[in-house]
Amino acid sequence: MRFDSNDAWRPAPVPSQPADPFAPPPPANGSPSGLPPAWRPSPLRWVARIGGVLVFLLVISIIWLAITAPLSKSLEPPVQPSITLLSAEGDPIARHGAVIGTAVDATKLPAHVTGAFLAIEDRRFRSHLGVDPRGIMRAFVNNVFTSRSSQGGSTITQQLAKNAFLTSDRTLARKLREVMIAFWLEAWLTKDEILSRYLSNVYFGDNVYGLDAAARHYFSRDPDDLTIGQAAMLAGLVKAPSRLAPTGNLKGARERQAVVVGAMADAGFITESEARDVSPARLKLSKNKRLPIGTYFADWVLPQARDQAGAISTEQTVQTTLETRMQRAAERAVRSAGLRQAQVAIVSMRPDGRIVAMVGGKNYAASPFNRATQARRQPGSTFKLFVYFAALRAGMTPDDMVEDTPVTIGDWSPRNSDGRYLGDISLARAFARSSNVAAARLTQQVGPSAVIKAARDLGISTPIANEASIALGTSSVSLLELTAAYAAIASGEMPVRPRGLAQAPEGSWLDRLGLDTRRIPSGQLEDMRTLLAGSIREGTGRQAALSVPAFGKTGTTQDHRDALFVGYADGIVTGVWVGNDDNTPNAGLSGGGLPARIWRDYMMRATGAAPMPRAEPVVETVEEAGDEVGNLIETIGNEFDGLPGALERELDGLGVRVGPDGAIELDRRRFEPERRRREDEPFPPDEEPGGPGPEGF
């Protein structure tokens, strides 16, 4: 008995049906009737999948290349083009950036010019698809199995891809991107277009990019006029432009030229006879005057010039406000100062803020740090401009009285540097003799916030402490901003914005509406000018006196670390700073001494004025006020009042000077005939600022 014959779980058998004469025959493979044949994978299935992935990657690559490597970028210069800065008179004074020539068309160049580059850089350029496997293998064998110099396997297309789109990193990822971009360029550009863009942007040394600029720079001719030897030399520079530039390595450039000429003959671009006739190329450098790449003024004004020029693709010129005669006068004033260790800075501007001269140190080549714009130093008593301006705004006048007696404000007890106190004196007298205690009392009277407000209105932007000690210049400021503040008094408008470009920037809508500046009330302006004139006429700034009306103020910081003189005359506002970069003291240095004389020397050359004849000093009765000692700043502002006039003139005739600070100085030129120079004798144009001299600073 079969166990499954009466299985209750099995379905009942279906009664057989009569055969259908139209039914299809049973499958040959013996599969049950009514079921599809068994499925088996086709070998083409994987081919289709791989093809789909490749198509997807190709689409992604095209999108990536279109975004990261637009064809138009290969037309752009690889570096920022140069900007030539012009003086106010229109003369070139400095050049920044690379020299980039105009684009060249390879189809219009002589065959030997393009042939020189193809022979030495990429002989199979016309036949490969952007990458040359044979060239890569040749370079690999040479670099690995021979001891000869290393070779590169990059094609001209790959070099264009690297120069235009990539950095010079030596990584596998960068090389793969270079290959992809090379294929991209070959797909969308013709061979002549690729060669043209390559020749227009390749580097030839001496900061020169492009065949047009190189031909003009080295041979003073157009690319169309290059000889075989000249074209071969330029093509040879591409391998190592900085090392082979003929201006510095003519022998190496000519040796490389010979290699290129041999390659041209070997590749069939020239005949053997033509190769033998090629002589070493002779340089004929461009007659354009070699301009300095950097100067103190150029470094400061360049960002403004770049902003004004915007995005540029060719060399441009930008006119500045620098006046050549003024700049030479400033440099001569520095040279004649005889500085040794100490540094110096000069800023000179018109009352509207146009910079006409700038010296940021004794020697730019030795130290490009600009002490006129970048350094932040204490201004000393030159800051008293803001103290007295705040007092005038509060309703005081130069004739009002202030106590010149010892004072203590909180924990601070300032003192006059010479220890003399005159009792009740006028504001005009206190400003002229640079009384520290008077300035402290005025600051206490009007409030430090009013002094800060005066400084801000006159253009000072650096931080200022809200305390009475700011009266003596304890907050740091740049010489540029400080000079611009004095320019506001010269112009009668505040604030004055220093600028170095002839074309003033557009500025904000407030600037365009004239709401950013305002006139100084006439009464306050005249009173402030009276104080500044008195400082030179009868105060601590007497050594800056000129034959024309002059206005200014001296400044000396603690321990004689910094000395300044800032003032104006005949439409020129000038600030002078002298000190050490490491902020160490300079014994005997004061604002009424060396800085005032540098200021006077420069202003005499700049304005044509003469020095003011010395007047007999006024003898005053001085009331001593004990031995009070300040605890913050001890030696700011109040200088020695001088010797009797007859004695001073007699000593001056002997070459001995007694400065306003009491320091004795010897004019060594009086005792060394070979160094004697007339006051009006011009200095050699190639003489560098600085050098040994009588001051000893």
C-alpha positions, 0 to 999 in steps of 0.5 A: 500500500502506498502511503501517498495514495490516500493522503488527505493533504494532496489535491485531488487529481484533475481529470484528464482533458482531451488533447488539443490539436492546436496546442504547441508541442512540448518543449524539447528540453523536457520542461513541464508543459506550460512553464517558461524555459529556465533563465540563464545570464547573458555574457553581454550583460556585464559589458552593458553595465560597464558601458553604462558606468563609463558613460556616467563617469564621462558625463560627470567628468565633462560637467566637472571640467566645464566648471573647474576648467573653462576653456576661457581660462586658458586665455587668461594670464597665469599671474597678475599683470603688472601695474606701473605707478606714475608720479603726479607729473606722469613719470614712472616711479615703480612697477609691480607684477609680471610683464605679460605680452599680448596674445600671439597666433601660432598660424601667423608666426614664422615656421622656425619660431613655432618649430623651435618650441615643438622641437624641444618641447613636444615633437609629436604635438601634431599627432598625439591626443594630449598625452604622448605615451612614447614621450612618457616612456622615453622620459621614464627610461632616461630618468631611471636607467641613465645618468643623463639629466632628467627629462619630462614627458609632459606634452605642450597640451599638458603644460598648458593645462598645468599653467592655466588650471593647476598648481605646480604640486608634484602629486599623483592627483594633480598629474591625473587632473592634468591628463584629464584637462589635456584630453578636454583641451584636445577635444574642444580646441584645435592644435593651433589654438592650443599652441597659441595659448601656450606661447602666449602664457609660458614663462621666460624668466625675468618676470616675463610671460608670453612670447610677445613680452619675451621677444620685446624684453630680451631682443627688443623686437616683435615675435614675427621678426625673431631669428632662428637663434633668438627663437631657439634661445627663447624656446630653451628658456622654458625648461628652467626660466629662472636659472637660464634667463640670459640677463643673469646666465648668458652662457647657460642660455646660449648652451641651451640655444645650441641644444634647441638648434640641434633638436630643430635640425634633427626634427626637420624644422630646419636644415643642417646647413641652416643649423650650422649658420646659427650664431649665439643670440645677442641680447638687446634688452628693452630700452624701457627704464628699469623701475624699482619693484618696491618703495615705501610709497609704492608698497603703501599705494599698490593695494589702492591701485589694484582696487582701482584697476579691478580685474585686468588682463594686461599691463596698466598704468595708474597715476599717483599723487607722489611729486618727484621733487618733493620725494627727492627733497625728503630723501635728501633731508634724511641723508643730511640728518646724519642718522646712525642707529636711529630710524626716521620716517617722513610723511608729506601731504597737501591739505586735502590728503594727497601724499606728495612724499613718503620715507618709511626708513633710512634704506628700503633695501635694508628694511622695507618696513614702513615706519610712516604707515605701519608703525604705531608709536606714542606721539608725545606732545604732538597729541596736545593738538587734540587737548587744546582743540577740545579746550577751544571747542569747550569755549576757551581761547588762547588768552585764557589762563591755565595753571602751570603748577604741579598737579595730581590726578588720581595716582598720576602726577605729571611734571614738566620735563625741565622741572620749571613751573610758571604759575598762571599762564595763558593757553598760548604760552602753555602750548608754546612751551609744551607744559605737561601739567597745563595739558593734564589740567585741561584734559581734566577740565574738559574730560578725556572723552572730549579729547578723544572726540576731538581726536576722532573728529580729526581722523585718529582711528587707533584706540585711545584710553579714556584717562587723563594721561592721554594728554601727554600722548600715551596712546599709539598712532601712526605718523600718517594719521597724525599728519593727516590730523594736522592737515585738517587744521591746515585745510579747515575741514575734518577729517582729512583722508590720506590718499596716494592716487590721483583719482580719488576713490568713489567712497560711500554715499556719505562721501559723495554727498559731502556729509563725511567731512565738515568745516571747522568753525572759523573761530576755533580754527583761527585760535588753533592756528594761533597756538601752532604758530606760537609753538614755532615762533617762540616755543619748543619748535623754534628750530623749525622756523621758516621765512614763511608762516609756519605752524607745528608742534614738537613731541618727545616720549618717555626716556627720549624713545620717540621724537616727532615734529608735525606741522605745515607751511605754504600748503604742505603738511609734513610729519617727521619721526625719529627713534629706534625700531626696538624702542630703546632710549636715545639720550638727548633726542627731542622733537624740537631738535633733530626732527624739527631740523629735518622738517625745516630742511625738507620744507625749505627744499619743498617750498623754497623758503629760507630759515627764519633769522634767530631772534633774541630770546625773552628772559622770563622770571621762573618760579620753581615749584619743588622737586615733584616727580611724576610717575607715568611720563617724565620727559614729554614735551617741555624743552630747554628754552635756549641760550642768549642769542649772542652766545648761541650765534657764537657757538653756532659759528664754531660748529657747536649747537645747543638744542632745545633739550639742552643737548650739545651737538658738534657739527663734524663737517666743520672740522672735516674739510673733505666732508664739508658741503654747502647748504644748497649743494645737491646730493648725488642721485645715487646716494642712499638715505642714511649713513654716518653723521654728526647726530650720533643717533 
